[in-house]
Amino acid sequence: MISAIVAVDNNWGIGSNGELLERIPEDLQYFKSLIEDNLLVCGSKTYEGLPRRAFAQRNMIIISRQRNGCIPNSFTCYMSLEECVNSIECGFYRDYDGNDKDIFIIGGGQIYKELLPLCDRVYVTKIFKSHENVDTYFPDLDEPEMWNTWKATEQSEVKVYDDIMYQFWTYDRIN
């Protein structure tokens, strides 16, 4: 299964100046629990912003125009967007025993936009707040033009952290 995982504000904003809009501990734990032991795909800017220790032993594809190839002694490969799509379609995401691994698209904005058509599911943390100076957005899955493609299938109860209300949603592709 190919999934995207993202945290959005009221306007489906996801970032400002390369940073997340909010850091909510339970959201970070949720993210970690979903991606565990799966293949991650992100852009090079997103990769550069990740904590190295937390992602050192993860299977990752980093989409980049400048670099290509694998990082020695790691599970990380740089490739173009086209190479990434071809690798996914060819079953590159199987483990050594031939078992399929789930793929998680983890950002940034352009990578989400390009790879969303390949996704079967999207995990969205909705942060019920509007942020200023947002420069990166995720496609709004609640817009009427998305209703023929995506359906909200699960949602958690509303949660609160430091006066910030948020909720976990799952959207599944319907066509």
N, C-alpha and C positions, 0 to 999 in steps of 0.2 A: 504494500500500500504506500502511496505517496501522499504525504500530508504537509501542510504549511502550519506553522505555529507562530502566533503574533499577538502582541498586546496593542490595542487601539484606544484612542480617546473618542469622545462623542462624534468627532468629524472623521473618524478612521485615520487620524494622524498616528504615526508610529515613532517619529524621531525628530530631533532638532540638533543640528550641528554634529551629527554622528553619534548622538547620545539617545538612550531611551527616554521617553517622556516621564516615566515614573519607575521606581524600583520598589516593588512590593514583594516582601519575602515569600509569601505563599505562592505568588505567581512564579517566582524564580524556582521554587521547589516543584511546582506543577510542571514547568518547562523541563526541569531536570528529570523528573519521573517519566515523562513521555519520550524523551529522546534517548534514554538509557539503552545502550547496546545496539543502536541503530545508526544508519548512515546519515550524516548531516551534509547539507548543501548550503553554501552561503557565498556572498560576494567577498572580494578581497578587503574592502573597507570594513565590513562586518567582522571578518576574521581578525583583522588587526585590532579591533576593539574588544575581542574576547579575552577573558583571563586565561593565560597560558597553561597554568597548572590544571585547571578544571577541564581543559579541552585537549591536553597533551596526548592522551591515549584513545582518542575518539577517531572513528572512521569518518573522514571528511573529504568532500570535494569543494575546492575553493575556485569559484569562477573568476577568471582574470584575463585581461587582454595582454598583460605584460609577461606573465610567467607561465610556464608549462612544465609538467613533469611532477614527480613525487619528491617529497622531502625525505632525505635519507633517515633511516631508523624511526620512521613514523608511519602513521596510517593516513597521511594527508597528501592529496594530489591537487595540483593546480591544473586547470584546463579551461578551454573556452566554453562559452555557453553551448555552442553546437556540439562540442565533444561531450559535454555533460549530458545533454539530451540523448545523444546516441548511446552513451554508456548506460544510462538508465533504461532505455528501450531494449538494449541488448542483454540486460540482466546482470550488469556490473555489480549490483547490490546484493549478490548472494555471498554467504559466508563460505568458509573452506569446506563445509560438509554439504554445500549445495542448497542450503536453506535460504529462502528469501529473507532479506532484511527490510524493515520498513525504512523509508526515506523521509527525512524531515527537512523541509525548506525553512531556514531560519533567518533569512534576510540578506540584504537590505531591500529597499523599496523596489529598485529596478529588477532584482532577482525574483521577488515575489510576483511582479507584473508579468515577467517572461515565463515563469514556471507554473503559475496558477492553472493554466489550461491542462497541465499534466496531473494535477492533484485530484485525489479522490475525496479528501477530507481536509478541513481547515479547523484548527483549534484556535479560538479567539478569546483573549481576555479583554472584556469590555470594561474600560475605565470610565466611569460616569463623570467626566470632567472635560471641559474644553481647554486646550492649551494654546498659548500664544507662541509665535515664532516657529511653528511647525513647518518643516521643509520636506518631510517624507511621509507618504501616505500609502495605505493598503487599499485595494479596491473595496468599495462599500458593498458587502454581500447582502445588505438589507435593501438596496435600491431595487425598484421594480424590474429593471432590465436584467437583474441577476436571478429573479425568481424562477426562471426556466432552467437554471443551471444549478443553483444552490438552495438547500433547504436546511433551516436550523432544526437539528434533531435532538439536541440536549442542551440544558442550561442548569447551572448550579443555582443555589440560593444566592441572594445578594450578600456580599461580604464587605467589611469595612476595615481599612488600615489607615491610621493617622488621618481620619476624617475623609478618606478617599473611598468612595463606594466602587465596587467592581464585581464582575460576575464572569464565570467561565462558560463559554458557549462552544458547541460543536456544530459545524455545518458539513453536510454530506452532498456530494455531487449527485444530481438526480437524472442526468442524461449522459 
